[in-house]
Amino acid sequence: MKKTAKITSVFLALLLVFSALFQVSALTPAEMSESLATWLPENISVADVEPDELDLYLDWTVFALARSGYDDFNEDYAAYIDGAVEANKDDLSLADYTRLAMCTMAAGIDPRNVGGVDLISEVSNYDYSLETSTAPIAFSLIVLDSRGYFSIVKRNTLINILLAAQREDGGFCYALEDDGSGWTTNGDVDSTAIVLQALARYKSNDKVKAVIDRALNFIQGQLLPDGGYGGWGSGSAESTGQVLAALCALRIDPFSEEYVTEEGKNIFDALSGYINEDGGGRCWDGSSNVMTSYQMLYCLNAYERFENGGPDLFNTTETAGGIDSVIFSLMRLFTFAIYGIFGRL
């Protein structure tokens, strides 16, 4: 169902000023989502992108808006994405395949034929040994799980790659392996949270659960005084949002004491502090930023789904439409049932 923003950016700015004057500590998740969903279409659109170019900021914006119930971009995105993928199909990476698969599914587009490319097949048949970054491996597992695509062996491969990538501190790094540079030795919050989102479906396996528990201990150790997360002692809206999405994927209440400071600050207090007066999400330099805004929006949507007991953020069975939604829902249930019987880690 189409959903349009009900609060203008001007009103949101006044609301934020009013809140500051009266020392309101935080916006609600719904208020933050409304703010970000209003700001994003005003600052990026399909018309801003060249027809034969791919733009990851646009892709993820479409994902964030669509998952949050705003389908304003979907029709224009469907008209654009076929040509953009066809023009770039010889140069796509695993990160591209996974991103495009998730974003097209969110927009109600069949990922098995986008610009002549079967994105699901490309993800499933990719030689994962060629990948050096953690996020594309994590998102490959998320893509296969999104609609229950049959690929038990590939799931095992992806899970084992992720398990082997855990660092001694319990976290995960943007690089799958430590290259000896000093930058890839320890875990970082963003990568750890993304891996947790990918592994959440498999926490009933003892081996996976042990890895998840260590990763959660790492996350807990990164809690900042404002209730958020970041790196090197500095907070980040993106890191904070990804931790929220990870907790929701694992069905962990973000208000649990392990994720609240001694002073009572929680993850929503921190996220609220990243909403600028113009309604966008604040980047490291203080400006409102498209990437910051779409990450905050879809991570807040993960919480809305968790709070309301709805399908998780990456379960896109319902966007297939009609009888396909039913078929994919059954496929997803069947795949995980089979995996539980025959899957080996």
C-alpha positions as CSV (number, residue, x, y, z in Angstrom):
1,M,0.0,0.0,0.0
2,K,1.4,3.4,-1.0
3,K,2.4,5.5,1.9
4,T,3.3,9.2,1.6
5,A,5.1,11.4,4.1
6,K,2.7,13.2,6.3
7,I,5.2,15.6,7.9
8,T,7.1,18.2,5.9
9,S,10.8,18.9,6.4
10,V,10.0,22.4,7.7
11,F,7.7,21.0,10.3
12,L,10.2,18.4,11.3
13,A,12.9,21.1,11.7
14,L,10.5,23.0,14.0
15,L,9.8,19.8,15.9
16,L,13.4,19.2,16.5
17,V,14.0,22.8,17.6
18,F,11.0,22.6,19.9
19,S,12.3,19.3,21.4
20,A,15.7,20.8,22.1
21,L,14.1,23.9,23.8
22,F,12.1,21.7,26.1
23,Q,14.9,19.2,26.6
24,V,13.0,16.3,25.0
25,S,15.7,13.6,25.2
26,A,14.9,11.6,22.0
27,L,12.5,11.3,19.1
28,T,10.6,8.1,18.9
29,P,11.6,5.5,16.3
30,A,8.4,6.4,14.3
31,E,9.3,10.1,14.3
32,M,12.8,9.3,13.2
33,S,11.6,7.1,10.4
34,E,9.1,9.8,9.2
35,S,11.8,12.4,9.2
36,L,14.3,10.3,7.2
37,A,11.6,9.1,4.8
38,T,10.7,12.7,4.1
39,W,14.3,13.9,3.7
40,L,15.5,11.1,1.4
41,P,13.2,11.7,-1.7
42,E,14.1,15.4,-1.5
43,N,17.8,14.6,-1.8
44,I,18.1,11.7,-4.2
45,S,15.8,10.3,-7.0
46,V,16.0,8.1,-10.0
47,A,16.1,11.2,-12.2
48,D,19.4,12.2,-10.6
49,V,21.2,9.1,-11.9
50,E,22.4,8.6,-15.5
51,P,20.3,5.9,-17.2
52,D,23.3,3.7,-17.9
53,E,25.0,4.0,-14.5
54,L,24.5,2.1,-11.3
55,D,24.2,4.0,-8.1
56,L,24.5,2.1,-4.8
57,Y,23.1,5.1,-2.9
58,L,19.9,5.0,-5.0
59,D,19.6,1.2,-4.7
60,W,19.8,1.3,-0.9
61,T,17.5,4.3,-0.7
62,V,14.9,2.3,-2.7
63,F,15.4,-0.6,-0.4
64,A,15.0,1.5,2.8
65,L,11.9,3.4,1.6
66,A,10.2,0.3,0.2
67,R,10.8,-1.8,3.3
68,S,9.4,1.1,5.4
69,G,6.2,1.3,3.3
70,Y,7.1,4.1,0.9
71,D,6.7,2.8,-2.6
72,D,7.1,6.2,-4.4
73,F,10.3,5.2,-6.1
74,N,9.4,1.7,-7.1
75,E,7.8,2.4,-10.5
76,D,10.6,4.7,-11.7
77,Y,13.3,2.4,-10.3
78,A,11.8,-0.6,-12.2
79,A,11.9,1.5,-15.4
80,Y,15.6,2.4,-14.8
81,I,17.3,-0.6,-13.3
82,D,16.9,-3.0,-16.3
83,G,18.9,-0.6,-18.5
84,A,21.5,0.2,-15.9
85,V,22.2,-3.5,-15.1
86,E,22.3,-4.4,-18.8
87,A,24.8,-1.7,-19.4
88,N,27.1,-2.9,-16.6
89,K,26.5,-6.6,-16.5
90,D,30.1,-7.5,-17.5
91,D,31.6,-5.6,-14.6
92,L,29.4,-6.6,-11.7
93,S,31.0,-7.8,-8.4
94,L,29.5,-10.0,-5.7
95,A,28.7,-6.8,-3.7
96,D,26.7,-5.6,-6.8
97,Y,24.8,-8.8,-7.3
98,T,23.8,-9.0,-3.6
99,R,22.8,-5.3,-3.3
100,L,20.8,-5.4,-6.6
101,A,19.1,-8.6,-5.6
102,M,17.9,-7.2,-2.2
103,C,16.9,-3.8,-3.6
104,T,15.0,-5.2,-6.6
105,M,13.1,-7.7,-4.4
106,A,12.2,-4.9,-2.0
107,A,10.8,-2.9,-4.9
108,G,8.7,-5.9,-6.2
109,I,11.0,-6.6,-9.1
110,D,11.9,-10.2,-10.1
111,P,15.6,-10.5,-9.3
112,R,15.9,-13.5,-11.6
113,N,15.7,-11.3,-14.7
114,V,17.1,-7.8,-14.3
115,G,18.6,-6.4,-17.5
116,G,19.0,-10.0,-18.6
117,V,20.9,-11.0,-15.5
118,D,19.7,-13.7,-13.0
119,L,20.9,-12.0,-9.8
120,I,20.0,-15.0,-7.7
121,S,21.9,-17.4,-9.9
122,E,24.9,-15.1,-9.9
123,V,25.0,-15.0,-6.1
124,S,24.5,-18.7,-5.7
125,N,27.0,-19.7,-8.3
126,Y,29.7,-17.2,-7.4
127,D,33.2,-18.5,-6.6
128,Y,33.3,-17.2,-3.0
129,S,37.0,-17.9,-2.7
130,L,37.6,-14.8,-4.9
131,E,35.9,-12.5,-2.4
132,T,38.1,-10.7,0.2
133,S,35.5,-8.5,1.9
134,T,33.1,-9.7,4.7
135,A,29.9,-7.8,3.8
136,P,29.3,-9.4,0.3
137,I,29.7,-12.9,1.9
138,A,27.2,-12.0,4.6
139,F,24.7,-10.5,2.1
140,S,25.0,-13.6,-0.1
141,L,23.6,-15.6,2.7
142,I,21.0,-13.0,3.3
143,V,19.9,-13.1,-0.3
144,L,19.6,-16.9,-0.4
145,D,17.6,-16.8,2.8
146,S,15.3,-13.9,1.7
147,R,13.0,-16.1,-0.3
148,G,14.2,-19.6,0.6
149,Y,16.2,-20.2,-2.6
150,F,17.3,-23.8,-2.6
151,S,21.1,-23.9,-2.1
152,I,22.0,-26.0,1.0
153,V,25.6,-26.5,0.0
154,K,26.2,-22.9,-0.8
155,R,24.6,-21.9,2.6
156,N,27.1,-24.2,4.4
157,T,30.0,-22.7,2.4
158,L,28.9,-19.1,3.2
159,I,28.3,-19.9,6.9
160,N,31.7,-21.5,7.3
161,I,33.5,-18.6,5.6
162,L,31.9,-16.3,8.1
163,L,32.6,-18.4,11.1
164,A,36.3,-18.6,10.1
165,A,36.5,-14.9,9.8
166,Q,35.8,-14.1,13.4
167,R,38.7,-12.3,15.1
168,E,40.2,-13.0,18.5
169,D,38.3,-10.1,20.1
170,G,35.0,-11.7,19.0
171,G,34.3,-9.2,16.3
172,F,34.4,-9.3,12.5
173,C,36.4,-7.0,10.3
174,Y,35.6,-5.5,6.9
175,A,38.3,-7.8,5.5
176,L,37.7,-11.6,5.7
177,E,41.3,-12.3,6.6
178,D,43.9,-10.3,8.5
179,D,46.4,-8.9,5.9
180,G,49.0,-8.0,8.6
181,S,48.6,-4.3,8.0
182,G,47.3,-3.7,11.6
183,W,44.0,-2.3,10.2
184,T,42.4,-5.8,9.8
185,T,43.5,-7.5,13.0
186,N,40.5,-6.6,15.2
187,G,36.8,-6.5,14.6
188,D,34.7,-3.5,13.8
189,V,31.1,-2.8,14.9
190,D,29.6,-2.4,11.4
191,S,31.0,-5.7,10.0
192,T,30.2,-7.6,13.2
193,A,26.6,-6.3,13.1
194,I,26.1,-7.3,9.4
195,V,27.5,-10.8,10.0
196,L,25.1,-11.2,13.0
197,Q,22.2,-10.3,10.7
198,A,23.3,-13.0,8.3
199,L,23.8,-15.7,10.9
200,A,20.7,-15.0,12.9
201,R,18.6,-17.7,11.2
202,Y,21.2,-20.3,12.2
203,K,21.6,-19.5,15.9
204,S,20.0,-22.9,16.9
205,N,23.2,-24.5,15.7
206,D,25.6,-24.8,18.6
207,K,28.7,-23.9,16.5
208,V,27.0,-20.8,15.1
209,K,25.6,-19.8,18.5
210,A,29.0,-19.8,20.1
211,V,30.2,-17.4,17.4
212,I,27.2,-15.2,17.8
213,D,27.7,-15.1,21.6
214,R,31.3,-14.0,21.2
215,A,30.3,-11.4,18.6
216,L,27.6,-10.0,21.0
217,N,30.1,-9.7,23.8
218,F,32.3,-7.7,21.4
219,I,29.3,-5.4,20.5
220,Q,28.5,-4.9,24.2
221,G,32.1,-3.8,24.8
222,Q,31.7,-1.1,22.2
223,L,28.7,0.7,23.9
224,L,29.3,4.4,24.1
225,P,28.1,6.9,26.7
226,D,25.3,8.1,24.5
227,G,23.8,4.6,24.1
228,G,25.2,4.2,20.5
229,Y,28.1,2.6,18.8
230,G,31.0,3.5,16.5
231,G,34.7,3.0,16.3
232,W,37.9,4.3,17.9
233,G,35.8,6.0,20.6
234,S,33.7,8.0,18.2
235,G,30.0,7.4,17.6
236,S,28.4,6.7,14.2
237,A,24.8,6.7,13.1
238,E,25.6,3.8,10.7
239,S,27.2,1.6,13.3
240,T,24.4,2.3,15.8
241,G,21.8,1.5,13.2
242,Q,23.5,-1.7,12.2
243,V,23.7,-2.9,15.8
244,L,19.9,-2.2,16.1
245,A,19.2,-4.3,13.0
246,A,21.4,-7.1,14.3
247,L,19.7,-7.2,17.7
248,C,16.3,-7.3,16.0
249,A,17.4,-10.1,13.6
250,L,18.4,-12.1,16.7
251,R,15.2,-11.2,18.5
252,I,17.0,-9.4,21.3
253,D,15.2,-6.5,22.9
254,P,17.5,-3.4,22.3
255,F,16.3,-2.2,25.8
256,S,18.0,-5.2,27.4
257,E,20.4,-4.0,30.1
258,E,23.5,-5.2,28.2
259,Y,22.7,-2.5,25.6
260,V,21.8,0.4,27.9
261,T,24.4,2.6,29.7
262,E,24.6,2.9,33.4
263,E,23.1,6.4,33.0
264,G,20.1,4.8,31.2
265,K,21.0,5.9,27.6
266,N,19.8,3.5,24.9
267,I,20.3,3.0,21.2
268,F,17.3,5.2,20.3
269,D,18.7,8.1,22.4
270,A,21.8,7.8,20.3
271,L,20.0,7.5,17.0
272,S,17.8,10.5,17.8
273,G,20.9,12.6,18.2
274,Y,21.9,11.9,14.6
275,I,18.7,13.5,13.1
276,N,19.7,17.0,11.8
277,E,17.3,19.9,11.8
278,D,16.7,19.4,8.1
279,G,15.4,15.9,8.9
280,G,18.3,13.9,7.4
281,G,20.7,11.6,9.1
282,R,24.0,13.3,10.3
283,C,27.2,12.0,8.8
284,W,30.7,12.3,10.5
285,D,31.1,15.9,9.1
286,G,27.8,17.1,10.5
287,S,26.0,17.3,7.3
288,S,22.9,15.3,6.3
289,N,24.0,12.4,4.2
290,V,22.1,10.0,1.9
291,M,24.0,6.9,3.0
292,T,23.6,7.7,6.7
293,S,19.9,8.4,6.2
294,Y,19.0,5.2,4.3
295,Q,20.9,3.0,6.8
296,M,19.2,4.6,9.7
297,L,15.8,4.3,8.0
298,Y,16.0,0.6,7.2
299,C,17.5,-0.3,10.6
300,L,14.7,1.5,12.3
301,N,12.3,-0.5,10.1
302,A,14.0,-3.7,11.4
303,Y,13.0,-2.6,14.9
304,E,9.4,-1.8,13.8
305,R,9.1,-5.3,12.4
306,F,10.6,-6.8,15.5
307,E,8.3,-4.7,17.8
308,N,5.2,-5.6,15.8
309,G,6.1,-9.3,15.3
310,G,6.2,-8.9,11.6
311,P,8.5,-10.6,9.0
312,D,12.1,-9.7,9.5
313,L,13.8,-6.9,7.4
314,F,15.3,-9.3,4.8
315,N,12.3,-11.6,4.4
316,T,11.0,-10.4,1.0
317,T,8.5,-13.1,0.3
318,E,5.6,-10.7,0.4
319,T,7.0,-8.4,-2.2
320,A,6.8,-11.1,-4.9
321,G,3.1,-10.5,-5.1
322,G,0.1,-12.8,-5.7
323,I,0.6,-16.5,-5.8
324,D,4.4,-16.0,-5.9
325,S,4.4,-14.7,-2.4
326,V,2.7,-17.9,-1.2
327,I,5.1,-20.0,-3.1
328,F,8.2,-18.2,-1.8
329,S,6.9,-18.4,1.7
330,L,6.5,-22.1,1.4
331,M,9.9,-22.4,-0.2
332,R,11.4,-20.5,2.7
333,L,9.8,-22.7,5.3
334,F,10.7,-25.9,3.4
335,T,14.3,-24.8,2.8
336,F,14.9,-24.1,6.5
337,A,13.2,-27.4,7.5
338,I,15.4,-29.3,5.1
339,Y,18.4,-27.4,6.3
340,G,17.6,-28.3,9.8
341,I,17.6,-32.0,8.9
342,F,20.4,-32.2,6.4
343,G,22.5,-29.1,6.8
344,R,26.0,-29.6,8.1
345,L,28.3,-26.9,9.3
